[in-house]
Amino acid sequence: MVSLRFLLCFLFVSNVYATIVSHDGRAITIDGHRRVLLSGSIHYPRSTPEMWPDLIKKSKEGGLDAIETYVFWNAHEPTRRQYDFSGKLDLIRFLKTIQDEGLYGVLRIGPYACAEWNYGGFPVWLHNMPGMVFRTTNKAFMDEMQNFTTMIVDMVKKENLFASQGGPIILAQIENEYGNVMGPYGESGKAYIKWCANMAQSLDVGVPWIMCQQNDAPQPMLNTCNGFYCDNFVPNNPNTPKMWTENWTGWFKQWGGKNPHRTTEDVAFSVARFFQRGGTFNNYYMYHGGTNFDRTAGGPYITTSYDYDAPLDEYGNLNQPKYGHLKQLHDVLHSMERTLTYGNISTIDFGNSASATIYKTEEGSSCFFGNGNEKSDATISFQGESYVVPAWSVTILPDCKNEAYNTAKITTQTSMMVKKPNEAEDTPSTLKWSWRPENMDNFLLKGKGESTQTQLFDQKVVTNDQSDYLWYMTTVKFKKRDPFLGKNMSLRVNSTAHVLHAFVNGKHIGSQHAENDKFNYVFEKDVKFKSGRNVIALLSITVGLANYGAFFESKPAGITGPIFITGRNGDETIVKDLSAHKWSYKTGLIGFESQLFRTESMSKWSVESVPFNRTMTWYKTTFKSPLGNDPVVVDLMGLGKGTAWVNGNNIGRYWPAFISSENGCDANCNYRGAYHAEKCLTNCGEPTQRWYHVPRSFLNAEGDNTLVLFEEMGGNPSLVSFQTTRVGSVCANVYEKNIIELSCDRKPISAIKFASFGNPYGNCGSFVKGTCESSNNTVDILTQECVGKEKCSIDVSSEKFGAPDCSGAARRLAVEAIC
Ligand code: GAL
């Protein structure tokens, strides 16, 4: 009887205290086991529920233990006390998908997210509440934050999803990187963070709460690190394990910006160094970045693609070699879990940034040999052996003898992705278009909106962010003999509109958009005003609301003025200030209100004289869904800026006309040395984003599909086409005594384009034979082993390929296979 009670009590306790922090702060302990935790961020609304199982499965196969996500308040509560958890917003379904796959979850409730998400995840109605200031001891803010946070916690508890209830969620987060912006909030900021901690604790989730980048995190909050490197991070409390909530695997992209890349070697280096120096939890931000559908992109100016150069690309394909090289690292780290979380740590410093760290338990030892020097390789002598550790790399030896992994030696294939034409269409290049003009008569000619004020308002205040578009309209009367008239007149608008289109008396006088990160500018155009009534109509467009910085909620958007008409007569300038005129406002565009993007829309479309380069124009076409299961993209080359819908689903803002600058790209990107977001860029002088993701679940596999575009600046839709994206070729470049697997991702390998064993050089797609090469026909051997197969495993050895004399230098196999 006693023993049964003891057993029940034990079971009960182990369930209730599923996740705790080990008493010495070395690790997170789950169900009594100290863990080395590898985790990855996937944001549920940046993919579709149909994609979740595959993304999470691939995460698990990639060696992850956990998935981390923010919760996006403005998506769930678009209107105060009206909630949406449907489709992509089905948080519970996402968490259950994680659970079904046997992974843990890290729930970052925030509710401030940042995340390059519109307004950092805050609802704009919140900003418009009286006396509101975000993220400080403001009663109205704290009440709303508590309300939303409590609701999320209750929802999750109801489904028993916290680890304390037997569910997958092992950690929860409150706030986000507040420490980085706290200064300007003064004492209130400090009080606010204490309030956050108490509020979170009071919700009694039964798992630890984390606060990232908060080095004054009140106990028992766990302070964690974000950045490209976190090996130097020391949590503020010695009992807090060393945890990394955001290891940035790449970076985000802005309209006008280039494609960021963080090398695989450098990501692996940062992770290995972190574990060398006592790390215990590493989360990749992002593991899958995904897509900013609809109006969810933050900003200003975050692109629709949120690919992030993450291990899984925007569409869910493996981004190789990043995915595979990290998977190998995870396997090695997991194999050392016990020594890493219990072992005594000792370090030997060899100088010149080289060091060895030994984790020792009674059962055995594990070692890391690190070389942080950017230029020179290090030779480390350890227990009678000598090891070469390449510059900017870490070697891991799970038994302190044999090298199992080096962060700079990639033995995973590189995959080159290609776009394929839509084979379901007979003539894919000739989609048939119909069109409609956006109806603007009431605004352009009458200046008639929904409300009037004798003031210029911030766009957020008027629209509640229900739309990107806001008309600001006024009328100006001139008498026939007005001294102004005809005197070289111009309209001058001090603007914080991300994009501005200006019309006078129905005529488009010009457009301007913010450039080079300067979101306030002066728009000035010469205008001919007439005697009598003139209508000025300014269309202000937001392209994602600010998501970062102290008091970012008050960053202006729209036309906050002043606005002037100026007339010049010789040396004399007459200025008329229109700022306090009667301004008429209209949120949104008519075509959006009448839902022209819906497939079942009954509005009339014309197939006659489809115009090109016409501003404010709707286009529509039908197409067949591309065959197969490869991810689908639509190529919007030729278009200007606007929004696209497939079968009524908003696939995001497009802006291929925004060309990124010519300079700053680096074809020969060097992984050595600290990464920053300006390093290793590509796509210079090209459209910032040309291809847009169309998730398969948006498409009808049989029959017709509809694409609707609202083109705002003018463009040519005749080049638009649907394509699929898949692996086109795979390459490897590995030293002798390694095994390399080539895989075309469930498609057969069709040919070996290049193969050489010796000292070949170059990159995937441009390999060249070196000065030494084996006499055996390497292409023939690999053709035999690989062609016709979905994958093949190649043992890179002199026995197989012959032993060319490379003057003592290590031999390598370079191979390029066509999928
Ligand atoms: C961090 C933030 C994330 C994301 C990241 C950059 O500061 O916590 O949400 O914005 O930067 O991608």
Residues whose N, C-alpha, C, O or C-beta is under 5 A from the ligand:
A	BS01	GAL	A113 C114 A115 E116 E177
